[in-house]
């Protein structure tokens, strides 16, 4: 489809009409400056910023992608509960260990042989009430010292709890990784399926690099954001809840002090996140635009060198790179303020807990180990709050990428084939030989700029119909209408007496073969590239097609022959050889209708003559449409159509049209006469 898209853009260059403007009620993505589509290595960098979706709806939609994983998410939650439960119990045990050590040290300094009550009574009698209250809150035996057996037992239990907490946390992370990766896998599948359902006009209205950035960079960013944010969110929320329960059990007064962090955290996070969200949206928008520019420049690298435009390209790159830097720096810097701000709030709470806790120990209201455990809990309480706050920048980045992916998924799709049409698949063209008829066909890309009006045409099987005319006359548009890349405004097209709209597009296109001026080869062997036209073809049929199109002669000269692996877009073969490979692919498919759009433009004159002979054999009993600017290639056509502004102004054979002295004769003379005088 991308090849047809490029052919369509070539046709539209002269008319200025915009694919995608066919329906005024559909809001399209703004077209880059410099013409439709990519527009060459210097165009397309002024795409206006698109309005982002609201954060809330986008975040909810992103989380909605996890619905198929509900059972696994429940397991993740259960594992997190167990892990957090073990984790928050640890400080309480360590506090008991501190109590044992402190009580042992204090008891060591007390006289042996007396009871705890006697010691307290003696302290009160001497006026040392504070010490008496503190000892009264302890569990000790005067003169006994530290109970190392009890201390070892407590420490072993604490170690076991932390090991179990880590084990369950590891299992939770493993399960969650599977949940996220399966979700992203399904998302990629939907994007791939969506791309195949999009109409041709969509690809005419977006940069290729921008589209690739959404499919790759944005999806990867969504994956990372979900992986980290879900894990942190679940663990942090459960930790906050568990720690809060333990703090109230230890000391309601200190727990209320710790709760001060909650509203402060929420307000601080909301204020910072509100400012950084716009910058994250801009960051990923600029990433897509920069990818688009790099893709354009790389594709047109030779032209950049030939015309000496390196400095302009470098300047455009620096400008776009600077915009991306500013957006990324601003987003990361502002969102990065969340963690330091929340850490500062946590430190204030830590000071408050330490002071009030010390006073309660001195008054005998709490033991030293309980205060130590509470200080640990206060850290465990503020740390997940800070993590939730810092997670906001990660989540905002992921939601910004999700907005761009959802925008692609929400694009208007090509109308689907009705169920009745699908049911008739495979039977409509039985016995047909490729008789193609245009009946009063009308079409325009924009309602206010008609392109083709009431066009009538009959192409008989075995006929070669050549279509010529100036750029923008509608030559490639006719081909796109035959293939149903665009739908008609009026009239109809029939193939072997069957309306092309009454059969599935897949079935229709399987009857047609197309060779375009802009070749397309994929990374694979030469054999695979030829067999792309008919994957079920045998080795003998592949070689036969290669021999008929004079591919065999240069393939045999390669060290690996038909097993030679083509590099990216066939860069290790010449332009003419690439063109021959695409012609061989069409030969192998043996279609009812053959479409050649400047198919021999990249081959030398001698090879062109050989290919034309091969095409004559292929065109036997088949309808052939040849779009040509080089009129020497269509002299033997059965019918030549001359198009101007979407209308057939002349038709006939080469000789009859020359003798008529009309539009065709003028085109012919312009190509083969002496250099034109000044216009």
JOTAZI-V454532 format. One record per backbone hydrogen bond with DSSP energy under -1.0 kcal/mol. CO is the residue of the C=O (numbers start at 1). NH is the residue of the N-H. E is the energy in kcal/mol with one decimal. If there is no record, write none. Layout:
BEGIN
<<CO,NH,E> <CO,NH,E>>
END
This chain:
BEGIN
<<1,5,-2.2> <2,6,-1.9> <3,7,-2.0> <4,8,-2.7> <5,9,-2.2> <6,10,-1.9> <7,11,-1.6> <8,12,-1.9> <12,16,-2.2> <18,21,-1.9> <23,26,-1.5> <33,44,-2.4> <54,58,-1.9> <55,59,-2.8> <56,60,-2.5> <57,61,-2.3> <58,62,-2.3> <59,63,-2.5> <60,64,-1.8> <62,65,-1.1> <63,66,-1.9> <64,67,-1.6> <66,69,-2.0> <67,70,-1.7> <69,73,-2.8> <70,74,-2.1> <71,75,-1.7> <72,76,-2.5> <73,77,-2.5> <74,78,-2.4> <75,79,-2.8> <76,80,-2.2> <77,81,-2.4> <78,82,-2.2> <79,83,-2.5> <80,84,-2.9> <81,85,-2.5> <82,86,-2.3> <83,87,-2.1> <84,88,-3.0> <85,89,-1.1> <89,93,-1.6> <90,94,-2.4> <91,95,-2.3> <92,96,-1.6> <93,97,-2.0> <94,98,-2.2> <95,99,-2.3> <96,100,-2.2> <97,101,-2.2> <98,102,-3.0> <99,103,-2.8> <100,104,-2.1> <101,105,-2.4> <102,106,-2.5> <103,107,-2.8> <104,108,-1.7> <107,110,-1.3> <107,143,-3.2> <115,119,-1.8> <116,120,-2.2> <117,121,-2.4> <118,122,-2.4> <119,123,-2.2> <120,124,-2.3> <121,125,-2.2> <122,126,-1.5> <123,128,-2.7> <124,127,-1.4> <127,129,-1.3> <128,132,-1.9> <129,133,-2.7> <130,134,-2.2> <131,135,-2.5> <132,136,-2.1> <133,137,-1.2> <135,138,-1.3> <141,144,-2.4> <146,148,-1.3> <147,151,-2.2> <148,152,-2.6> <149,153,-2.0> <150,154,-2.2> <151,155,-2.5> <152,156,-2.5> <153,157,-2.0> <154,158,-2.3> <155,159,-2.6> <156,160,-2.4> <157,161,-2.4> <158,162,-2.3> <159,163,-2.3> <160,164,-2.5> <161,165,-2.6> <162,166,-2.2> <163,167,-2.4> <164,168,-2.7> <165,169,-2.0> <166,170,-2.3> <167,171,-2.2> <168,172,-2.4> <169,173,-2.2> <170,174,-2.1> <171,175,-2.5> <172,176,-2.7> <173,177,-2.2> <174,178,-1.6> <175,179,-2.0> <176,180,-2.7> <177,181,-2.5> <178,182,-2.2> <179,183,-1.9> <180,184,-2.7> <181,185,-2.2> <182,186,-2.2> <183,187,-2.1> <184,188,-2.7> <185,189,-2.1> <186,190,-2.3> <187,191,-2.2> <188,192,-2.7> <189,193,-2.6> <190,194,-2.5> <191,195,-2.5> <192,196,-1.3> <194,197,-1.1> <197,414,-3.2> <199,202,-1.2> <200,204,-1.1> <202,205,-1.4> <204,37,-2.3> <207,211,-2.1> <208,212,-2.6> <209,213,-2.0> <210,214,-1.5> <211,215,-1.8> <212,216,-2.1> <213,218,-2.4> <216,220,-2.5> <217,221,-2.3> <218,222,-2.2> <219,223,-2.2> <220,224,-2.3> <221,225,-2.5> <222,226,-2.8> <223,227,-2.4> <224,228,-2.3> <225,229,-2.8> <226,230,-2.0> <228,232,-2.3> <229,233,-2.9> <230,234,-2.7> <231,235,-2.2> <232,236,-2.9> <233,237,-2.5> <234,238,-2.2> <235,239,-2.3> <236,240,-2.6> <237,241,-2.2> <238,242,-3.0> <239,243,-3.0> <240,244,-2.1> <241,245,-1.8> <242,246,-2.1> <243,247,-2.6> <244,248,-2.1> <245,249,-1.8> <246,250,-1.8> <247,251,-3.3> <251,255,-2.1> <252,256,-1.9> <253,257,-1.5> <254,258,-2.1> <255,259,-1.8> <257,260,-1.1> <258,261,-1.7> <259,262,-1.3> <260,264,-1.2> <261,265,-2.9> <262,266,-2.4> <263,267,-2.5> <264,268,-2.3> <265,269,-2.6> <266,270,-2.3> <267,271,-2.2> <268,272,-2.0> <269,273,-2.9> <270,274,-1.9> <272,276,-1.7> <273,277,-1.8> <276,280,-1.9> <277,281,-2.0> <278,282,-2.2> <279,283,-2.3> <280,284,-1.9> <281,285,-1.8> <282,286,-2.7> <283,287,-1.8> <284,288,-1.9> <285,289,-2.1> <286,290,-2.6> <287,291,-2.3> <288,292,-2.2> <289,293,-2.3> <290,294,-2.5> <291,295,-2.6> <292,296,-2.2> <293,297,-2.8> <294,298,-2.7> <295,299,-2.4> <296,300,-2.4> <298,301,-1.4> <300,304,-2.3> <301,305,-2.0> <302,306,-2.7> <303,307,-2.5> <304,309,-2.4> <309,313,-2.5> <310,314,-3.1> <311,315,-2.5> <312,316,-2.4> <313,317,-2.5> <314,318,-2.9> <315,319,-2.4> <316,320,-2.6> <317,321,-3.1> <318,322,-2.4> <319,323,-2.0> <320,324,-2.2> <321,325,-2.5> <322,326,-2.8> <323,327,-2.3> <324,328,-2.8> <325,329,-3.3> <326,330,-2.5> <327,331,-2.5> <328,332,-2.7> <329,333,-2.9> <330,334,-2.5> <331,335,-2.1> <332,336,-1.8> <334,337,-1.2> <335,338,-1.4> <337,341,-2.0> <338,342,-2.6> <339,343,-2.5> <340,344,-2.1> <341,345,-1.8> <342,346,-2.4> <343,347,-2.2> <344,348,-1.9> <345,349,-1.9> <346,350,-2.2> <347,351,-2.2> <348,352,-2.1> <349,353,-2.8> <350,354,-2.4> <351,355,-2.3> <352,356,-2.3> <353,357,-2.6> <354,358,-2.1> <355,359,-1.8> <356,360,-2.0> <357,361,-2.2> <358,362,-2.3> <359,363,-1.6> <360,365,-1.9> <360,366,-1.3> <361,364,-1.0> <367,371,-1.8> <368,372,-2.5> <369,373,-2.5> <370,374,-2.4> <371,375,-2.7> <372,376,-1.9> <373,377,-2.4> <374,378,-2.8> <375,379,-1.8> <376,380,-2.6> <377,381,-2.1> <378,382,-2.4> <379,383,-2.6> <382,386,-2.6> <383,387,-2.5> <384,388,-2.6> <385,389,-2.0> <386,390,-2.9> <387,391,-2.1> <389,392,-1.3> <391,395,-2.8> <392,396,-2.8> <393,397,-2.1> <394,398,-2.2> <395,399,-2.7> <396,400,-2.4> <397,401,-1.9> <398,402,-2.4> <399,403,-2.4> <400,404,-1.2> <401,405,-2.0> <402,406,-3.2> <403,407,-2.0> <404,408,-1.4> <405,409,-2.4> <406,410,-1.9> <408,411,-1.3> <418,422,-2.2> <419,423,-2.3> <422,425,-1.5> <424,427,-1.6> <427,430,-1.0> <429,432,-2.7> <435,496,-3.4> <436,459,-3.3> <437,494,-2.4> <438,457,-2.1> <439,492,-1.7> <441,455,-2.8> <442,489,-2.3> <442,490,-1.5> <443,451,-1.3> <443,452,-2.9> <446,449,-2.3> <452,443,-2.6> <455,441,-2.6> <457,438,-3.5> <459,436,-2.2> <460,463,-2.1> <463,624,-2.5> <464,639,-2.1> <465,626,-2.8> <466,641,-3.6> <467,628,-1.6> <468,643,-3.0> <470,473,-1.8> <473,646,-1.9> <474,478,-1.6> <475,479,-1.1> <476,480,-2.4> <477,481,-2.1> <478,482,-2.1> <479,483,-2.2> <480,485,-2.8> <490,442,-1.9> <492,439,-2.8> <493,500,-2.6> <494,437,-2.4> <495,498,-1.4> <498,495,-2.6> <499,502,-2.1> <504,508,-2.5> <505,509,-3.0> <506,510,-1.4> <508,511,-1.3> <509,512,-1.2> <511,592,-1.7> <511,593,-2.2> <513,595,-3.0> <515,597,-3.0> <517,519,-1.0> <524,566,-3.4> <525,529,-2.0> <526,530,-2.2> <527,531,-2.6> <530,533,-1.5> <531,534,-1.1> <534,537,-2.3> <538,542,-2.1> <539,543,-2.4> <540,544,-2.2> <541,545,-2.3> <542,546,-2.2> <543,547,-2.6> <544,548,-2.3> <545,549,-1.3> <546,551,-2.9> <546,552,-1.5> <547,550,-1.1> <551,555,-2.1> <552,556,-2.4> <555,558,-1.4> <560,563,-2.1> <561,564,-1.6> <562,527,-2.1> <564,526,-1.5> <567,570,-2.9> <570,573,-1.4> <574,578,-2.3> <575,579,-2.0> <576,580,-2.1> <577,581,-2.0> <578,582,-1.9> <579,583,-1.9> <580,584,-2.5> <581,585,-1.9> <582,586,-1.7> <583,587,-2.4> <584,588,-2.3> <585,589,-1.4> <592,623,-1.7> <593,513,-2.8> <594,625,-3.1> <595,515,-2.6> <596,627,-3.2> <598,601,-1.4> <600,603,-1.1> <604,608,-2.6> <605,609,-1.8> <606,610,-1.7> <607,611,-2.9> <608,612,-2.3> <609,613,-1.6> <610,614,-2.0> <611,615,-2.8> <612,616,-1.7> <613,617,-1.4> <614,618,-1.9> <615,619,-2.7> <619,622,-2.3> <623,594,-3.0> <624,465,-3.5> <625,596,-3.2> <626,467,-3.0> <627,598,-2.7> <629,631,-1.1> <630,633,-1.9> <631,634,-1.4> <634,637,-1.6> <639,466,-3.1> <640,652,-1.5> <641,468,-2.8> <642,649,-2.6> <642,650,-1.1> <644,647,-1.4> <647,644,-2.3> <650,642,-2.9> <652,640,-2.9> <653,657,-2.4> <654,658,-1.9> <655,659,-2.2> <656,660,-1.4> <662,666,-2.0> <663,667,-2.2> <664,668,-2.8> <665,669,-2.7> <666,670,-2.1> <667,671,-1.1> <668,672,-2.1> <669,673,-2.5>>
END
